[in-house]
Structures are given as C-alpha cells and as structure tokens.
Amino acid sequence: MGSARKTLLTGLATFVAGLALWLFGLDVEIVVFTPSKIGVILMVVGGLETLWGVYKIVRGEEAERA
C-alpha cells in the first residue's frame, strides 16, 4: 500500500510543479524550451501518475476484501 501512496504523492507533486511552471512561466522564453509548455507536459504526466496511484489504492483495497 505504501507504493500506491508514494505514486499518488509523486503525481500530485509533479502536477503542482507543472502548474507553477505554466502559471509563472508564460512570459519567460529560454532558447531551448518554453517553461509554460514544459509545465503543461508536467501537468499531464502528473495527472496520469496521480490517476495511476488512485487506481492502485482502489485496486489494493478490492484485493484485500476478496
């Protein structure tokens, strides 16, 4: 169960970091990348990881009941 919670918290942290880049990096342009675009990618990855963590938690509770 610890792994599922770790995945959930990691996904949430990644999502929040992406949100911060997206919100505060709109006016900044770096030669190689744009922080706002990287923020959107991090939000998508963090959201997917969060959903995976929720799925693992729910699936683990169902496996314990059976």
RODO-2510 file (C-alpha; in nm, 4 decimals, decimal comma):
residues 66
     n   res          X          Y          Z
     1     m     0,0000     0,0000     0,0000
     2     g     0,2965     0,2311     0,0561
     3     s     0,3930     0,2188    -0,3095
     4     a     0,0465     0,3318    -0,4181
     5     r     0,0529     0,6300    -0,1830
     6     k     0,4041     0,7176    -0,2965
     7     t     0,2880     0,7110    -0,6593
     8     l    -0,0101     0,9294    -0,5707
     9     l     0,2018     1,1873    -0,3865
    10     t     0,4658     1,1917    -0,6609
    11     g     0,1969     1,2504    -0,9225
    12     l     0,0458     1,5345    -0,7223
    13     a     0,3878     1,6965    -0,6733
    14     t     0,4617     1,6698    -1,0453
    15     f     0,1228     1,8202    -1,1285
    16     v     0,1771     2,1128    -0,8900
    17     a     0,5272     2,1775    -1,0292
    18     g     0,3844     2,1785    -1,3813
    19     l     0,1059     2,4120    -1,2753
    20     a     0,3598     2,6538    -1,1249
    21     l     0,5669     2,6494    -1,4455
    22     w     0,2576     2,7053    -1,6549
    23     l     0,1283     2,9934    -1,4425
    24     f     0,4538     3,1770    -1,3815
    25     g     0,6475     3,0862    -1,6968
    26     l     0,4187     3,2396    -1,9576
    27     d     0,6365     3,5487    -2,0123
    28     v     0,9708     3,3687    -1,9979
    29     e     1,1413     3,2288    -2,3063
    30     i     1,4581     3,0242    -2,2836
    31     v     1,6488     2,9352    -2,6008
    32     v     1,5902     2,5611    -2,5755
    33     f     1,2385     2,5405    -2,4277
    34     t     0,9441     2,7424    -2,3016
    35     p     0,8627     2,6863    -1,9318
    36     s     0,4864     2,7129    -1,9892
    37     k     0,4933     2,4295    -2,2451
    38     i     0,7051     2,2123    -2,0172
    39     g     0,4547     2,2928    -1,7409
    40     v     0,1660     2,1611    -1,9495
    41     i     0,3581     1,8398    -2,0173
    42     l     0,4362     1,8002    -1,6464
    43     m     0,0690     1,8564    -1,5580
    44     v    -0,0370     1,5815    -1,7993
    45     v     0,2271     1,3389    -1,6698
    46     g     0,1469     1,4263    -1,3075
    47     g    -0,2255     1,3830    -1,3671
    48     l    -0,1727     1,0421    -1,5242
    49     e     0,0558     0,9355    -1,2402
    50     t    -0,1992     1,0568    -0,9850
    51     l    -0,4730     0,8566    -1,1552
    52     w    -0,2443     0,5515    -1,1566
    53     g    -0,1854     0,5935    -0,7826
    54     v    -0,5592     0,6227    -0,7153
    55     y    -0,6191     0,3113    -0,9266
    56     k    -0,3531     0,1193    -0,7324
    57     i    -0,5051     0,2271    -0,3999
    58     v    -0,8588     0,1271    -0,5033
    59     r    -0,7376    -0,1969    -0,6599
    60     g    -0,5395    -0,2812    -0,3462
    61     e    -0,8449    -0,2316    -0,1254
    62     e    -1,0532    -0,4557    -0,3526
    63     a    -0,7848    -0,7270    -0,3407
    64     e    -0,7803    -0,7150     0,0408
    65     r    -1,1597    -0,7676     0,0596
    66     a    -1,1561    -1,0774    -0,1604
***
